[in-house]
Amino acid sequence: MTKAKLFVCIISHEKRIEDVLEALLDAGISRASIMDVRGMLEYLADEIPLFAGFRSLIEDNSKTNKMIISVVENDEQVRMAFDVIEEVYGSFQETNSGIMFSLDIADIRGLKL
């Protein structure tokens, strides 16, 4: 069993992604993947005509969010990542700002921690 964690952060305001990545890099977290992701309402509003009315429920006009995933060594690095991201991005308590969470990793291969 490892102490490693999977850290996940979804940023709703994609224009802020560079600030977030710089903050993570400054905190020593340099291994991450960044993906474009869409929320369920955006997908339904754009892809299924029956749900086109959902577009009015979406506050931000941006159709994509950015998801950062990284394997970090322990709980301390997760807390550090949470703190530095909120310093530059702002509180995740705001509606539609995004989400951060971490998951335990039972075993890992291909990455030395």
N, C-alpha and C positions, 0 to 999 in steps of 0.2 A: 504494500500500500504506500502510496506517495502522498506528500503534503501539497502537491501541485493543485492548482485551481484553473478552471477555464473562466476567464473574465470576458464578459460580453457587455458592450455598450452600444445602444442605438441612439444616434443623434438625429433629432427631427429637423434641426436647422442646419442643413448640410453646408451652408456657407461658413460655419464655425469649425469644420473638420480639421483644417490646418492648425488652428489654435490648439485644439485638443491633442492632435498628434505631436505637436511640438512639446506640449506639457508632459505627455507620456514619455517622450524621448529624454527630456530633461530629468525626469524622475527615474530613469534607468530602464524603462520598459521599451525595448527596441524591436521585439519580435511580435508582430501583429499582422493580421490580415484585415483589409478593409473591403467591404462589399456594398453595392447598392441594393437596397431592399425597399419593398413597397408594403404599406399597411393594407390590411384587409379591405377597409372602406375604399381606398384608392383603387385597388384592384377591381372590386365589384363595380364601382362607378365607371371605370374606364372600359372594362371588358364585357360586362353583361348589361345590355340595354335596359333591362327591367330595373336595375339598381342605379340608373343614371342620376336619380334624385339625391343619392348619397353625397354627390359632389358638393351640395350646399351645406352639408354637415361638417365638411373638412375645413378647418380654420386656415391652414397654411396651403398656399397654392402649389407648393412643391409636391411633385409626384413621387419623389424618392427620398429615402432617408439613408444615412450611412451607418453601417454596422461594423464595429471594431471587435475582433475576437483575438484573444491572446492567451497563451498558457503562461501563467506566472507561478513562481516558486511556492508561495504560501499565503496565508491570510493577511499578513502584514503588507505584502505587495498589492493585494486586492484593495485594502483600505487606503493605501497610498494612491492607487490609481483612481479610486472613487474621489478622494480629496482633491487631487490635482485637476481632475476633469471639472469638478464643480467650481473650483477656483476660476477657471478660464471660461467655462461654458455657462455657469449659473446653476441654480437649483433645479433638480429634477422633480420638485414638487409642483412646478408650474404645469398647467394643462398642456398636453401635447408637446412636451419638451423632449421626451425620450425616456429611456429606461436603462438602468445598469443592474447587473446581477452577476453572481459567480456560482460555479458548480464544482463539486469535488471531482477529482480525476483519480480513479482507482489504479490505473496502470497507464504507462505511456511508453511509446517507442519512437525512435527517430528524432528525439530532442533530448539533449543533455541539460539538466538543470543544475 
